[in-house]
Amino acid sequence: MENIIIKDTPNKGKGIFSLVNIPVNHIIFKFQGKPIIKENIKDFTGKIASCYLQIGANLYLDVEGDSSYFVNHSCTPNTAVRIHTNQAFLISLRPIIIGEEIVFDYSTTSTEDVSTWSMSCNCSRFGCRKIITGFSSLTTEQQKKYIDKEMVPKYVISNT
């Protein structure tokens, strides 16, 4: 994962920042990790849930130990996750400038709901939702906006 750096962020621990200007629709990196089906995840609560990136209806990537683990959530993301044949890529939604934190909306890849997974949001952006959970928790307006921008994998849309 060249052209990015992991460093401390205010209120969020570590995050990923750009070392170069990134154009719109640019593949920033491919998420690496061990594929795991949901039924084999022993504990899906708390901090451990942050290690898993959902890439299919019941398929997740365990990204712990990979640099992609440090991509933080934002309610106003500058990237999106695109899924292709059980592989996940982080794609820029708009130009990203040198030094800018690279973030995506965790809700766009998740079919979970507040009863199975949620977390507090620390993005501090205008319109912050304060609690992050699956795509179904978003307003209809937000869902439509994300779908129109092709930010939501098919498995998430078919689950709503």
trRosetta pair geometry for C-beta under 8 A, 3 or more apart (Angstrom, degrees):
i j d omega theta_ij theta_ji phi_ij phi_ji
1 4 5.4 -42 150 45 103 117
1 28 8.0 30 -149 147 97 79
1 29 4.6 -4 -115 -101 98 148
1 67 4.9 -130 32 75 150 150
1 68 7.4 175 -76 -56 151 76
3 18 6.7 -8 151 -155 87 70
3 19 5.0 -147 -163 55 47 100
3 20 4.6 -46 -152 13 110 117
3 22 7.6 121 145 -77 132 102
3 28 7.9 -129 89 -153 114 75
4 16 5.1 4 176 -175 128 101
4 17 6.6 148 -161 74 74 38
4 18 6.0 -44 -106 -104 73 41
4 19 6.1 -151 -86 -2 18 94
4 28 7.0 66 -54 179 133 106
4 29 7.3 -71 5 -30 142 129
4 67 7.4 129 93 154 124 136
4 102 6.6 -47 -127 5 126 143
5 16 7.4 152 76 -153 35 56
5 17 5.3 -26 63 63 86 93
5 19 5.6 93 -20 -59 100 106
6 14 5.4 26 176 173 97 122
6 15 7.2 178 -147 88 62 26
6 16 5.8 -33 -94 -95 68 64
6 17 7.8 154 -97 17 20 79
6 67 6.2 -136 -51 -148 127 93
6 70 5.0 55 -129 88 113 170
7 14 6.6 -177 106 -146 13 82
7 15 6.9 -29 66 59 59 70
7 17 6.0 -24 31 9 107 126
8 13 7.3 -102 -136 165 66 30
8 14 5.9 -59 -94 -98 42 61
8 15 7.7 43 167 18 14 81
9 12 4.3 -21 92 60 119 107
9 13 6.7 14 47 71 91 37
9 14 6.6 104 4 -158 91 16
9 15 3.9 44 -37 -2 136 123
9 72 6.6 -73 49 -31 165 155
9 101 6.3 62 -111 -106 131 142
11 122 4.6 -161 136 179 109 126
11 124 6.9 89 61 -30 153 125
12 15 5.8 40 102 -54 126 113
12 72 5.1 21 172 -120 143 147
12 122 5.0 177 -81 93 85 130
12 123 7.9 50 -78 -85 133 46
13 70 7.9 -130 111 -136 104 86
14 70 4.8 -53 113 -139 104 120
15 70 5.9 165 -132 161 20 95
15 71 7.4 61 -154 -128 69 26
15 72 4.7 -39 -114 -13 104 121
15 101 5.0 -4 139 -143 141 116
15 102 7.6 165 164 49 95 63
15 103 7.4 -26 -156 -75 123 91
16 67 7.0 92 -97 160 121 95
16 68 7.9 -11 -51 -121 151 38
16 70 5.1 124 -45 103 89 101
16 71 5.2 -27 16 -88 129 65
16 72 7.6 -173 20 2 77 78
16 101 6.9 106 76 -158 50 68
16 102 4.7 -45 98 52 102 108
17 99 6.1 -12 177 -158 120 32
17 100 6.7 164 -151 83 78 28
17 101 5.4 -49 -94 -96 78 52
17 102 6.7 176 -104 -3 22 84
18 21 7.4 82 145 -96 136 20
18 22 5.6 -112 -132 -16 143 115
18 96 5.1 142 -34 130 159 116
18 97 7.0 150 77 98 135 28
18 98 5.9 -122 109 -120 97 34
18 99 6.7 -42 69 16 79 20
18 100 5.4 8 28 55 115 78
18 102 6.0 107 -47 -50 88 106
19 98 6.6 6 177 -139 23 86
20 98 6.1 -25 -137 -92 11 89
21 95 6.8 -4 -177 -174 94 102
21 96 7.1 166 -158 86 47 56
21 97 5.7 -15 -112 -128 82 49
21 98 5.8 -50 -57 -38 66 82
22 26 5.1 -145 -178 63 91 145
22 28 6.5 6 -143 -94 151 97
22 92 5.0 173 131 -68 118 154
22 95 6.7 161 84 -157 58 52
22 96 4.1 5 51 52 109 103
23 26 5.0 111 66 -43 73 123
23 92 6.9 145 96 76 37 145
23 95 5.8 -29 -131 -105 39 82
24 92 5.7 -134 -130 111 33 105
24 93 6.9 -28 -141 139 85 22
24 94 5.4 -20 -98 -133 100 26
24 95 5.6 -54 -44 -51 79 61
25 91 6.3 -6 -144 -180 42 110
25 92 6.4 -67 -6 71 15 81
26 91 6.9 158 73 -154 34 64
26 92 4.7 17 44 21 85 119
27 30 7.4 9 177 -55 119 73
27 89 5.2 -44 -137 -179 103 126
27 90 7.3 106 -162 72 57 53
27 91 5.9 -35 -96 -98 52 75
28 79 6.4 -41 0 -122 142 142
28 89 7.9 142 44 173 65 77
28 90 4.5 -49 56 98 110 103
28 91 6.9 -172 1 -95 87 20
28 92 6.2 107 -48 -45 106 86
28 102 6.3 146 -164 -152 165 150
29 67 7.7 -38 136 85 171 115
29 68 6.5 -149 100 -82 129 106
29 89 7.3 -168 101 -149 33 65
29 90 5.5 16 53 38 70 110
30 87 6.3 -23 -157 175 113 110
30 88 7.0 128 -163 83 62 52
30 89 5.3 -36 -102 -99 65 76
30 90 7.9 -160 -85 11 19 75
31 53 5.8 -71 -176 60 161 161
31 55 7.9 -158 73 -76 139 128
31 61 5.6 115 130 95 123 162
31 63 5.9 -60 -170 -100 106 124
31 66 7.1 101 -167 115 64 151
31 68 4.6 167 -123 157 75 172
31 81 7.5 8 -25 -135 133 113
31 87 7.7 166 54 -176 83 62
31 88 4.1 -4 31 81 125 108
31 89 7.2 -138 0 -80 80 25
31 90 6.9 101 -48 -31 88 94
32 61 7.8 167 126 178 19 132
32 63 7.0 109 76 -129 53 78
32 66 4.5 180 72 -125 96 145
32 68 6.4 151 29 9 70 126
33 53 7.0 131 35 29 154 108
33 61 3.7 105 75 169 126 96
33 62 4.8 -174 179 73 113 46
33 63 4.1 -77 -68 -83 141 52
33 64 7.5 88 -126 25 114 50
33 66 5.6 -102 -67 -3 84 143
33 68 7.5 -99 -35 63 110 126
34 61 7.1 140 65 -158 33 61
34 62 4.7 -11 56 46 89 110
35 55 7.6 -82 -119 54 92 132
35 59 6.1 -17 -163 -168 102 103
35 60 7.3 142 -155 79 53 42
35 61 6.1 -39 -93 -98 53 64
35 62 7.9 -151 -70 7 6 81
35 86 6.6 7 -104 177 139 120
36 40 5.4 -122 -173 81 94 116
36 41 6.1 103 132 -65 126 87
36 52 7.3 -85 62 -120 119 111
36 59 7.6 144 75 -155 36 57
36 60 5.3 -31 68 70 85 92
36 61 7.5 127 19 -118 81 17
36 62 5.4 50 -3 -32 129 106
37 40 5.2 81 64 10 77 105
37 41 7.9 -137 101 -18 41 85
37 58 5.4 22 -158 137 87 99
37 59 6.0 -40 -103 -97 62 61
37 60 7.5 135 -120 20 14 81
38 41 5.7 -49 -158 15 43 114
38 44 7.6 20 -160 -86 85 143
38 58 4.6 -98 8 -161 111 78
38 59 7.5 -87 -28 -58 81 21
38 60 6.5 99 -76 -13 67 113
39 58 7.2 13 -15 -178 86 123
41 44 5.2 72 122 -72 126 96
41 52 6.7 -1 -113 -77 143 155
41 60 6.8 26 -58 40 134 146
43 46 7.5 -20 151 42 113 102
43 48 5.1 60 98 66 104 157
44 48 7.2 -113 -116 97 20 107
44 49 5.5 66 -178 -92 56 100
44 52 7.7 -41 -130 27 83 152
44 116 6.5 -14 116 177 130 88
44 117 6.3 -79 150 -72 99 108
45 48 7.0 45 67 49 43 102
45 49 6.2 -21 -145 -34 6 118
45 117 7.2 -154 -107 -102 50 70
46 49 6.4 138 66 5 34 98
47 50 5.7 -47 -169 19 49 115
47 51 8.0 54 142 -24 66 94
48 51 5.8 -42 -171 14 51 116
48 52 7.9 33 144 -11 68 103
49 52 6.0 -64 -163 35 48 107
49 117 5.3 167 -159 -132 155 118
49 119 7.5 -160 84 -54 124 116
50 69 7.7 80 138 -165 91 86
50 119 7.3 73 -74 -82 100 156
51 62 5.6 9 144 -153 104 73
51 63 6.2 -171 -174 54 56 66
51 64 4.0 -14 -140 -48 116 106
51 69 6.8 -11 -124 -128 60 111
52 60 4.2 -2 -169 177 109 138
52 61 6.9 148 -153 71 56 44
52 62 6.0 -29 -95 -97 72 56
52 63 7.3 154 -105 12 18 85
53 60 6.3 144 69 -163 39 77
53 61 4.7 -14 57 54 97 99
53 63 5.4 47 -9 -22 112 127
53 68 7.6 -37 -35 132 149 123
53 81 7.2 -169 -174 -131 123 159
53 88 6.0 -116 127 46 135 173
53 109 6.4 -8 -173 123 78 155
54 59 7.3 110 -160 85 61 51
54 60 5.3 -45 -97 -101 50 82
54 109 4.9 160 67 142 91 94
54 110 5.3 122 23 -100 141 56
54 111 6.6 -160 171 11 161 82
54 112 7.6 -168 -46 -19 149 97
54 156 8.0 106 112 -74 128 102
55 59 5.4 -60 72 107 82 99
55 60 6.5 132 14 -123 81 26
55 61 5.5 55 -16 -21 129 99
55 83 5.3 154 -159 -121 79 123
55 86 6.0 90 129 -149 127 53
55 87 7.5 41 -165 -70 144 1
55 88 5.0 -111 -106 -53 118 114
55 109 7.3 -16 -81 -169 44 120
55 153 7.6 149 -156 -77 45 172
56 59 3.3 31 46 39 116 112
56 60 7.9 -116 40 -47 77 38
56 83 7.4 161 -66 -172 64 151
56 86 6.4 -17 -45 -105 125 81
56 155 5.4 152 -156 -63 43 170
57 111 6.7 16 -141 -2 55 161
57 155 4.6 -136 -59 -161 71 121
57 158 7.8 -51 -87 78 113 115
57 159 6.8 157 -124 -67 89 121
59 86 6.5 -56 137 -128 155 100
61 88 6.3 -119 -3 14 146 130
63 66 4.8 -85 -169 49 74 117
63 68 5.1 -86 -163 87 132 103
63 69 4.7 173 124 -76 99 76
64 69 5.7 79 -109 -102 35 141
65 69 7.0 106 28 -29 26 144
66 69 5.5 131 68 -23 67 94
67 70 6.2 -52 -178 24 55 110
68 71 5.7 -20 -169 -8 61 114
68 90 7.2 -177 -131 -28 110 132
71 79 7.7 -75 -160 69 129 139
71 90 6.7 -150 -106 -103 160 150
71 102 6.2 -58 -128 107 93 94
71 103 6.7 155 -180 -117 78 39
71 104 6.3 19 153 16 123 97
72 101 6.8 -15 43 167 120 126
72 103 5.1 -37 82 -114 81 97
72 123 7.6 154 141 -92 114 84
73 77 8.0 -65 -166 -82 50 103
73 103 6.5 53 155 -168 11 102
73 104 7.0 -53 -119 82 50 51
73 105 6.4 61 -157 -132 84 34
73 106 4.4 -44 -102 -17 119 107
73 119 7.7 140 10 84 155 126
73 121 6.3 -99 105 -125 125 88
73 123 6.4 -95 109 -58 76 113
73 132 5.7 -11 169 -96 163 166
74 77 5.0 146 72 -83 98 59
74 78 7.5 23 60 -3 146 75
74 101 8.0 129 -50 106 136 115
74 103 3.7 63 -5 135 118 142
74 104 7.2 112 35 46 83 5
74 105 6.5 -75 76 -76 54 66
74 123 4.3 126 -128 -128 64 135
74 125 6.0 71 -168 -16 96 142
75 105 6.5 68 -121 -110 30 105
75 121 6.3 48 -42 -173 107 153
75 123 5.2 -176 8 61 84 153
75 125 5.3 -161 59 63 96 121
75 127 5.8 -157 128 106 130 85
75 128 4.8 167 15 -118 148 51
75 129 5.3 161 -108 -2 132 88
76 123 7.2 157 26 156 77 141
76 125 4.5 -147 14 165 115 157
76 126 7.3 37 -37 56 143 73
76 127 6.8 95 -55 65 105 115
77 80 6.6 108 117 -71 139 65
77 93 6.6 90 113 7 89 144
77 103 5.3 -134 -127 109 72 82
77 104 4.6 49 -143 -134 140 38
77 105 4.6 -109 -29 -26 129 81
77 108 7.8 -69 8 -8 158 138
77 151 7.8 134 71 -150 136 142
78 92 6.6 -19 147 -147 84 76
78 93 5.8 -156 -177 44 37 100
78 94 5.9 -86 -149 48 81 94
78 96 5.4 106 150 -91 136 105
78 100 6.9 -6 42 143 174 130
78 102 6.6 -105 75 -134 112 52
78 103 6.1 76 25 50 86 77
78 104 7.9 -95 54 -79 49 56
79 90 5.2 20 166 -179 139 93
79 91 6.2 152 -160 76 84 39
79 92 5.5 -52 -101 -102 83 41
79 93 5.9 -168 -102 -9 22 90
79 96 7.6 -3 -57 -59 95 140
79 102 5.7 31 -14 -172 138 88
79 103 6.7 157 29 75 96 32
79 104 4.7 -70 86 -73 87 95
80 90 7.6 162 81 -151 29 54
80 91 5.5 -26 63 63 79 94
80 93 5.6 86 -15 -65 98 107
80 104 5.8 130 -106 -135 29 116
80 105 7.8 -13 -108 31 74 87
80 108 6.4 -78 -143 121 91 162
80 149 7.3 175 -55 124 154 108
80 150 7.6 131 108 104 162 65
80 151 4.0 -120 -126 -133 142 86
81 88 5.3 -12 -170 -167 109 107
81 89 7.1 143 -157 71 57 40
81 90 6.1 -33 -98 -96 65 61
81 91 7.6 141 -113 16 15 84
81 104 5.8 94 -29 167 86 166
81 108 6.7 156 36 97 95 113
81 109 5.2 0 62 -68 140 129
81 153 7.4 -40 103 -39 95 109
82 88 7.3 149 75 -154 41 55
82 89 5.0 -23 62 63 92 95
82 91 5.1 34 -8 -9 118 130
82 150 7.9 20 -104 141 105 99
82 153 7.6 141 -147 -81 38 87
83 86 7.4 11 -173 -95 99 17
83 87 7.1 150 -155 75 57 42
83 88 5.5 -24 -98 -97 72 72
83 89 7.9 177 -82 19 26 73
83 109 7.8 124 -44 -129 119 103
83 153 4.4 26 21 -110 127 131
83 154 8.0 -116 68 22 120 79
83 155 7.6 -29 70 14 160 111
84 87 5.5 -27 71 62 74 94
84 89 6.9 7 15 -1 106 115
88 109 7.8 32 -130 -128 133 145
90 102 7.2 70 157 162 140 126
90 104 6.7 -129 -135 -40 99 136
92 95 7.2 46 157 -107 136 20
92 96 5.4 -120 -131 -11 126 113
93 149 6.8 24 -143 171 117 130
93 151 7.2 5 -97 -91 126 115
96 100 5.0 -143 -172 73 85 134
96 102 6.5 30 -155 -95 158 85
97 100 4.9 96 60 -23 70 121
103 123 7.3 115 -178 -120 157 113
104 108 6.8 -90 163 39 102 127
105 108 4.8 87 85 -17 97 106
105 132 8.0 -163 -168 -135 70 117
105 146 7.3 -97 67 -108 145 132
105 151 7.4 47 45 156 114 136
106 109 6.8 -71 -169 39 45 95
106 110 6.2 26 149 -16 77 128
106 119 7.6 11 73 43 161 124
106 132 5.3 62 61 168 120 136
107 110 5.8 -79 -141 42 35 109
107 132 6.0 -131 -52 -161 95 85
107 133 6.7 44 -106 80 97 36
107 134 6.1 111 -145 -179 74 18
107 135 5.3 131 163 -83 83 50
107 137 6.6 -108 -134 57 127 101
107 138 5.8 121 148 -50 147 112
108 135 6.3 74 -119 -91 26 104
108 146 5.6 -150 -110 -168 107 139
108 151 5.1 -65 -148 140 145 98
108 152 5.2 -123 -162 -93 85 72
108 153 7.8 109 149 2 80 76
108 156 7.0 111 172 110 46 176
109 135 7.9 162 36 -49 14 110
109 152 7.9 -163 -76 -135 42 57
109 153 6.3 50 -124 7 69 117
109 156 6.6 -130 -146 -61 24 139
110 117 7.0 -112 -166 83 138 132
110 133 7.1 -135 110 160 141 44
110 134 4.1 -125 118 -112 99 72
110 135 6.0 167 73 -21 65 78
110 156 7.1 60 62 -114 23 119
111 134 5.5 19 163 -149 10 137
111 135 6.7 -23 -94 26 44 105
111 136 7.5 53 -154 -16 52 107
111 155 7.0 -79 -49 134 130 91
111 156 5.7 -151 -70 -117 84 67
111 159 4.4 -16 -131 114 121 169
112 116 4.6 -127 -155 85 99 112
112 117 4.0 3 154 39 157 112
112 118 7.9 -156 124 -55 119 58
112 133 6.1 -114 104 -176 95 81
112 134 4.1 179 68 -54 54 117
113 116 5.9 75 52 22 62 95
113 117 7.7 108 61 43 25 68
113 133 6.0 44 -165 156 31 129
113 134 5.2 -62 -74 33 44 124
113 136 5.8 -35 -94 65 98 124
113 137 6.5 142 -139 -53 69 100
114 117 7.8 -102 -127 72 22 36
114 118 4.8 20 -133 -53 68 134
114 131 7.4 28 -112 148 112 132
114 133 4.7 -63 -76 -95 64 167
114 137 6.4 102 -42 -91 95 133
116 134 7.9 29 62 -26 106 124
117 133 6.1 148 97 -137 68 79
117 134 7.1 89 68 -41 101 91
118 131 5.5 1 -178 -179 120 103
118 132 6.5 155 -159 80 64 48
118 133 4.1 -32 -99 -78 86 102
119 131 7.4 155 78 -157 32 59
119 132 5.1 -19 62 59 84 101
119 133 7.7 155 17 -72 60 58
120 130 7.0 -41 -151 172 71 61
120 131 6.4 -44 -108 -103 45 59
120 132 7.5 32 119 14 6 88
121 128 5.5 -174 111 -175 132 104
121 129 5.9 90 1 66 155 74
121 130 5.5 -153 41 -147 106 10
121 131 6.5 -117 -7 -54 96 10
121 132 5.0 110 -67 -34 98 102
123 128 5.3 180 68 -113 99 113
124 128 6.3 -20 -99 -55 9 152
125 128 5.2 130 58 -64 67 91
129 132 6.6 108 80 -78 119 61
129 138 8.0 -76 -96 -108 155 70
131 137 7.9 -93 107 162 99 150
133 137 4.5 80 73 -12 105 156
134 137 5.8 115 68 -3 59 100
134 156 7.9 -167 -172 -143 96 103
135 138 5.9 -41 -169 9 49 115
135 143 6.7 91 174 -113 92 98
135 146 7.8 -136 -139 87 105 152
135 152 6.4 91 -125 -135 144 123
135 156 4.9 91 -3 -180 158 117
135 159 7.6 104 59 76 123 109
135 160 6.1 -86 110 -67 112 125
136 159 7.4 -93 -52 117 113 95
136 160 5.2 178 -92 -115 85 91
138 142 4.1 -116 177 90 112 122
138 143 4.9 144 95 -57 118 80
138 146 7.3 8 138 5 170 137
139 142 4.6 93 54 8 82 101
139 143 6.9 -144 92 -5 42 86
140 143 5.6 -52 -146 36 32 114
140 144 6.3 33 155 -20 65 105
141 144 5.9 -55 -150 35 28 110
141 145 6.4 31 152 -20 63 107
142 145 5.5 -52 -147 35 33 115
142 146 6.3 28 157 -14 66 107
143 146 6.0 -62 -150 40 28 107
143 147 6.1 26 155 -18 66 110
143 152 7.7 27 -158 -56 69 161
143 160 6.9 168 -148 176 144 168
144 147 5.7 -56 -142 39 30 110
144 148 6.0 32 158 -21 66 108
145 148 5.9 -57 -147 36 25 111
145 149 6.5 12 157 -7 61 111
146 149 5.9 -63 -146 45 30 104
146 151 4.4 -88 -166 65 80 118
146 152 5.1 81 132 -38 107 111
147 150 7.5 30 179 -78 35 32
147 151 7.4 -91 -68 45 21 76
147 152 5.3 -40 -90 33 63 130
147 157 6.4 95 -114 -102 115 120
152 156 5.0 -112 -178 79 96 129
152 157 5.6 109 124 -54 119 94
153 156 5.1 95 65 4 77 102
153 157 7.4 -149 100 -3 41 89
154 157 5.6 -58 -146 39 38 110
154 158 6.0 32 160 -17 72 109
155 158 6.0 -54 -141 40 28 109
155 159 6.5 30 156 -23 60 112
156 159 5.8 -63 -153 34 30 112
156 160 7.0 26 153 -24 64 105
157 160 6.1 -59 -154 25 34 108
